[in-house]
């Protein structure tokens, strides 16, 4: 009688094998914040997909599946950013106070957005504006639309201030709007550098004094 040979039983792994193709779990909100911080820090053009992969801990296929391509990632970050700015704008401009007080408070509120606790500094939209040729018209249009909404909200508040005699003598609403926008841009640009936040706010206050009639400080 012949003895049938049997092959040894296969070894069983102690840990279960990961199913092939199963997406890795990630925190979408944390990933979006990390992507936004990377764009804010390096700009649109200088940020590579490898950079985004490094800050999120996600591989390229997972990034594409979750957020789309680089432009789509930036647009999503920009829309979130613009929404934050517009909330701040609505709350500050809606205050029942002289225009000078409102603008001083607004500039400080925006500074807290431009310099978040994450360490990345500057205005996300302004950084991409200087790279509009490489960022593409879709991004440029999104920035322009947000800026027009901002200008309309500011002009409405300035016109109310004019009716309340809150503007300096001889300063028209149109002139006041241009000066406020210039101050906003100055604050956004200076926030990317090493100038102290208190110094940037002080510079903004100086320009507010040229626009608004004397009023109590915030």
QUIQUI-V636648 format. One record per residue. N is the residue number from 0. RES is the residue in one small letter. NEAR is the number of other C-alpha atoms within 10 Angstrom. Layout:
n=N res=RES near=NEAR
n=N res=RES near=NEAR
This chain:
n=0 res=x near=3
n=1 res=x near=4
n=2 res=x near=5
n=3 res=x near=6
n=4 res=x near=6
n=5 res=x near=6
n=6 res=x near=6
n=7 res=x near=6
n=8 res=x near=6
n=9 res=x near=6
n=10 res=x near=6
n=11 res=x near=7
n=12 res=x near=7
n=13 res=x near=6
n=14 res=x near=6
n=15 res=x near=7
n=16 res=x near=7
n=17 res=x near=7
n=18 res=x near=7
n=19 res=x near=6
n=20 res=x near=6
n=21 res=x near=7
n=22 res=x near=11
n=23 res=x near=8
n=24 res=x near=8
n=25 res=x near=13
n=26 res=x near=8
n=27 res=x near=12
n=28 res=x near=9
n=29 res=x near=11
n=30 res=x near=20
n=31 res=x near=19
n=32 res=x near=16
n=33 res=x near=21
n=34 res=x near=25
n=35 res=x near=24
n=36 res=x near=21
n=37 res=x near=21
n=38 res=x near=26
n=39 res=x near=26
n=40 res=x near=19
n=41 res=x near=16
n=42 res=x near=22
n=43 res=x near=24
n=44 res=x near=15
n=45 res=x near=12
n=46 res=x near=16
n=47 res=x near=15
n=48 res=x near=16
n=49 res=x near=12
n=50 res=x near=15
n=51 res=x near=24
n=52 res=x near=18
n=53 res=x near=14
n=54 res=x near=15
n=55 res=x near=20
n=56 res=x near=14
n=57 res=x near=18
n=58 res=x near=14
n=59 res=x near=15
n=60 res=x near=11
n=61 res=x near=16
n=62 res=x near=19
n=63 res=x near=15
n=64 res=x near=10
n=65 res=x near=15
n=66 res=x near=16
n=67 res=x near=15
n=68 res=x near=13
n=69 res=x near=19
n=70 res=x near=15
n=71 res=x near=14
n=72 res=x near=19
n=73 res=x near=25
n=74 res=x near=17
n=75 res=x near=17
n=76 res=x near=22
n=77 res=x near=22
n=78 res=x near=15
n=79 res=x near=14
n=80 res=x near=16
n=81 res=x near=19
n=82 res=x near=13
n=83 res=x near=13
n=84 res=x near=17
n=85 res=x near=15
n=86 res=x near=11
n=87 res=x near=16
n=88 res=x near=19
n=89 res=x near=14
n=90 res=x near=11
n=91 res=x near=19
n=92 res=x near=20
n=93 res=x near=12
n=94 res=x near=12
n=95 res=x near=9
n=96 res=x near=15
n=97 res=x near=21
n=98 res=x near=26
n=99 res=x near=24
n=100 res=x near=20
n=101 res=x near=20
n=102 res=x near=23
n=103 res=x near=21
n=104 res=x near=19
n=105 res=x near=19
n=106 res=x near=23
n=107 res=x near=19
n=108 res=x near=15
n=109 res=x near=20
n=110 res=x near=23
n=111 res=x near=14
n=112 res=x near=20
n=113 res=x near=23
n=114 res=x near=17
n=115 res=x near=13
n=116 res=x near=9
n=117 res=x near=9
n=118 res=x near=11
n=119 res=x near=19
n=120 res=x near=24
n=121 res=x near=22
n=122 res=x near=23
n=123 res=x near=26
n=124 res=x near=26
n=125 res=x near=16
n=126 res=x near=20
n=127 res=x near=23
n=128 res=x near=19
n=129 res=x near=13
n=130 res=x near=16
n=131 res=x near=18
n=132 res=x near=12
n=133 res=x near=13
n=134 res=x near=19
n=135 res=x near=13
n=136 res=x near=11
n=137 res=x near=13
n=138 res=x near=21
n=139 res=x near=18
n=140 res=x near=13
n=141 res=x near=15
n=142 res=x near=21
n=143 res=x near=14
n=144 res=x near=11
n=145 res=x near=17
n=146 res=x near=15
n=147 res=x near=11
n=148 res=x near=12
n=149 res=x near=17
n=150 res=x near=16
n=151 res=x near=12
n=152 res=x near=16
n=153 res=x near=21
n=154 res=x near=18
n=155 res=x near=14
n=156 res=x near=17
n=157 res=x near=24
n=158 res=x near=18
n=159 res=x near=16
n=160 res=x near=19
n=161 res=x near=20
n=162 res=x near=9
n=163 res=x near=11
n=164 res=x near=14
n=165 res=x near=19
n=166 res=x near=26
n=167 res=x near=16
n=168 res=x near=12
n=169 res=x near=8
n=170 res=x near=15
n=171 res=x near=14
n=172 res=x near=20
n=173 res=x near=12
n=174 res=x near=12
n=175 res=x near=22
n=176 res=x near=21
n=177 res=x near=13
n=178 res=x near=16
n=179 res=x near=22
n=180 res=x near=16
n=181 res=x near=14
n=182 res=x near=19
n=183 res=x near=18
n=184 res=x near=14
n=185 res=x near=14
n=186 res=x near=23
n=187 res=x near=25
n=188 res=x near=17
n=189 res=x near=21
n=190 res=x near=23
n=191 res=x near=17
n=192 res=x near=11
n=193 res=x near=8
n=194 res=x near=10
n=195 res=x near=11
n=196 res=x near=17
n=197 res=x near=11
n=198 res=x near=11
n=199 res=x near=19
n=200 res=x near=17
n=201 res=x near=14
n=202 res=x near=15
n=203 res=x near=21
n=204 res=x near=21
n=205 res=x near=12
n=206 res=x near=15
n=207 res=x near=25
n=208 res=x near=15
n=209 res=x near=16
n=210 res=x near=25
n=211 res=x near=23
n=212 res=x near=19
n=213 res=x near=16
n=214 res=x near=13
n=215 res=x near=9
n=216 res=x near=11
n=217 res=x near=11
